[in-house]
Amino acid sequence: MIVILAAALRQGMLAIGLVVALAALAPFQALAADLASARAMAGLDTHSLLQRLYGDGQPRRLWNDDQARQALSALRAAPTHGLDPDDYDIAGLETRFGDQHGAGADGFDRALSTAMLAFLTHLRYGRTQPDIALPPQEPGPLPFDPADYLRAALQQQQPLELAIDAAAPPIPLYRRVQASLQQYRDLAAAAPAWRAPAQLRPGAELRLGKAAPGLRLVRQRLILLGDLEPQASVADPDQYSPQLARAIRAFQSRHGLAETGKPGPQTLAALAVPLSHRVRQLELTLERLRWIPPLRPGRVIVVNVAAYRLWAFDTTADSSAEPLEMRVIVGNAARTPTPLFIGQMRYLEFNPYWNVPRSIALGEIVPRLARNSGYLKQQRMELVSPDGKVQRMPAHAALAELRAGTVRVRQTPGAHNVLGAVKFAMPNPMNIYLHSTSAKELFGKARRDLSHGCIRVERPEALAAFVLADQPQWQGPAIAAAMAPGPVRTVRLSESIPVVLFYATAATDRQGRTLFAEDIYQRDNKLMRAMRAN
């Protein structure tokens, strides 16, 4: 996976008007009002857009023949953005185009305007309602009004491509994913029959230079996908060659799998995924990128939950600068998935206490304490009253107080603390934050949805250096000293840093590699259904 939104918001502040109607954050989900109501409230419904485009509403024509042809061509090219031309009645418009000079001219004019306004709205604000909670939009006019852009293009005889380019997200990643989408559409057309590679025999051991049944198809598949050079031929196509092992590792790297260089069950399952499904994944990423509002220029932290990856970068820096990248651990898919939202990191806590959420205290700590009266002491946990004073009491009394909610649990700082040496706080109603961890071995797992919802980061020292980079007193040695066992210390950032908790199962890195991730939260099917329904 690559930098999701890396240098993404580099081209300025293009705030999103649709989010006026979004509801506040709620635990573990992003709430949004009905899409039609949201767009009506934001002035993005068909009636409001047409009224602004045509002004007084009197019958008149805005489109000449050349502009109408440009519009029809743009609508036919909607699939390059992962959109469906049928949603804009392209067939009906093309049929009516030949009759636009007759009695139906005004009707065709307004129908074409309606289609183009819808297309521009979808490009800027998305085809469906977001499943990521977005910050509220400040009151005021729409930062991007499709009617204004379309009217300017028509009146000034500008190519419609300018309005379309202005509408599409100004995110480098968006353009890269578009390129991958076309590549995978071409692959799907070239190989519509996608037979699953045969599983290797249980217990079969691959050895370099030796043949194994089934590797022929693996080799062919990797050549088609670009992970293996076509000229890397061998006398026996079933031979497990060093080139094939490297190609398998490259494929595994692109798909978030353990990079063993051997075609195990997970790798073979990924090779068997139909290319048509990969196309849909890329289309969904384009839709999700359309939801993300631009953030102010400067430092940004992005977590792609599906890919278990974090990137930190400065949108005002040299575009060739490599972002800070690291593995993360996210919320458990079955019980505590990480919610998707855009937060603001405001301070760090070195050697933090872990203030145990009440849900965890009741669901996990109370049952363990009931079985083992010494559990709190063993875990170096303590009971705290509402006024912050530590309470000492026997286990049976602690159970009663915890169940009643008159005390809470916290874990003392130190190497044993589940938050590790530093907590990156971004205050929000769900109490979600980033933190280090005492269980560093978990970063070696391929599947890392293991937390209660917060984000555990692999390289906390590097992330601390990134967020404190503008404070000279907080250089490497000072951070290392603060992270050593010692007292709790809170350090406020000089300015808040946006943290985007994003979700995408397909993307394209800056080297042009198309990357895929498992849909751990089962969000893709829901979005595909929404795309078809709206």
Buried (B, 14 or more C-beta within 10 A) or exposed (E): BBBBBBBBBBBEEBBBBBBBBBEEBEEBBBEBBEBEEBBBBBBBBBEBBBBBBBEEEEEEBBBEEEBBEBBBEBBBEBBBBBBBBEBBBBEEBEEBBEEBEEEEBEEBBBBBBBBBBBBBBBBBBBBBBBBBBBBEBEEEEBBBBBBBBBBEBBEEEBEBEEBBEBBBBBBBBBEBBBBBBBBBBEBBEEBEEBEEBBEBEEEEEBEEEEBBEBBBBBBBBBBBBBBBEEEBEBEEBBBBBEBBBBBBBBBBBBBBBBBBBBBBEBBBBBBEBBBBBBBBBBBBBBBBBBBBBBBBBBBBBBBBBBBBBBBBBBBEEEEEEEBBBBBBBBBBBEEBBBBBBBBBBBBBBBBBBBBBBEEBBBEEBBEEBEEEEEBBEEBBBBBBEEEEEEBEEEBEEBBEBBEEEEBBBBBBBEEBBBBBBBBBBBEBEBBBBBBBBBEEEBBEEEEBBBBBBBBBBBBBBBBBBBBBBEEEEBEEEBBEEBBEEEEEBEBEBEEBBBBBBBBBBBBBBBEEBBBBBBBBBEBBEEBBEBBEEE
